[in-house]
């Protein structure tokens, strides 16, 4: 009975793979672009927050970097990183309905 299993595997191998429709391709491409834009925006957010903190604390207020304050500074940097991750996590799902709408509009044309 092992031959029956081999015939099924051969039939599965000979079947053509499902191709993506044009709409699915455009939607996938647009979703990837939204993900990259969200990643870029979250990175820019983290960089701006860190620069603002460093410039304001050490240049404008002229505070020295004290060893006993290092954990406090690290807490600020971790908080900025969490804000950046939050921007990324929120940007991707919020952008997907827009991607679907735009793709549907293109497909109607």
JOURZI-V727024 format. One record per residue. N is the residue number from 1. PSI is psi in degrees with one decimal (none if undefined). Layout:
BEGIN
N;PSI
N;PSI
END
This chain:
BEGIN
1;-5.6
2;-23.8
3;-31.8
4;-39.5
5;-37.1
6;-38.2
7;-38.9
8;-40.2
9;-38.9
10;-39.8
11;-39.9
12;-37.4
13;-32.2
14;-17.1
15;137.3
16;146.6
17;148.3
18;127.9
19;149.1
20;143.5
21;168.7
22;-41.2
23;-42.5
24;-38.9
25;-45.3
26;-39.0
27;-42.0
28;-44.5
29;-43.5
30;-38.5
31;-39.3
32;-41.4
33;-39.5
34;-39.9
35;-42.7
36;-40.7
37;-40.4
38;-40.5
39;-43.1
40;-44.7
41;-38.0
42;-37.7
43;-42.7
44;-40.0
45;-46.5
46;-44.1
47;-44.1
48;-43.0
49;-43.2
50;-46.2
51;-42.0
52;-44.0
53;-47.3
54;-46.1
55;-44.9
56;-42.8
57;-47.7
58;-19.4
59;-49.6
60;-50.0
61;-9.2
62;42.2
63;137.6
64;157.4
65;109.0
66;141.4
67;-35.6
68;-15.4
69;-3.3
70;-44.0
71;-33.7
72;-43.7
73;-40.3
74;-37.1
75;-41.1
76;-45.3
77;-38.1
78;-39.9
79;-40.7
80;-40.1
81;-41.3
82;-39.2
83;-42.2
84;-42.1
85;-38.4
86;-41.8
87;-43.2
88;-44.8
89;-35.5
90;-33.3
91;-39.8
92;-53.1
93;-31.5
94;-28.0
95;-19.2
96;-42.8
97;-35.8
98;-42.0
99;-41.4
100;-45.1
101;-45.3
102;-42.6
103;-40.9
104;-38.4
105;-41.3
106;-38.3
107;-28.2
108;-34.1
109;none
END
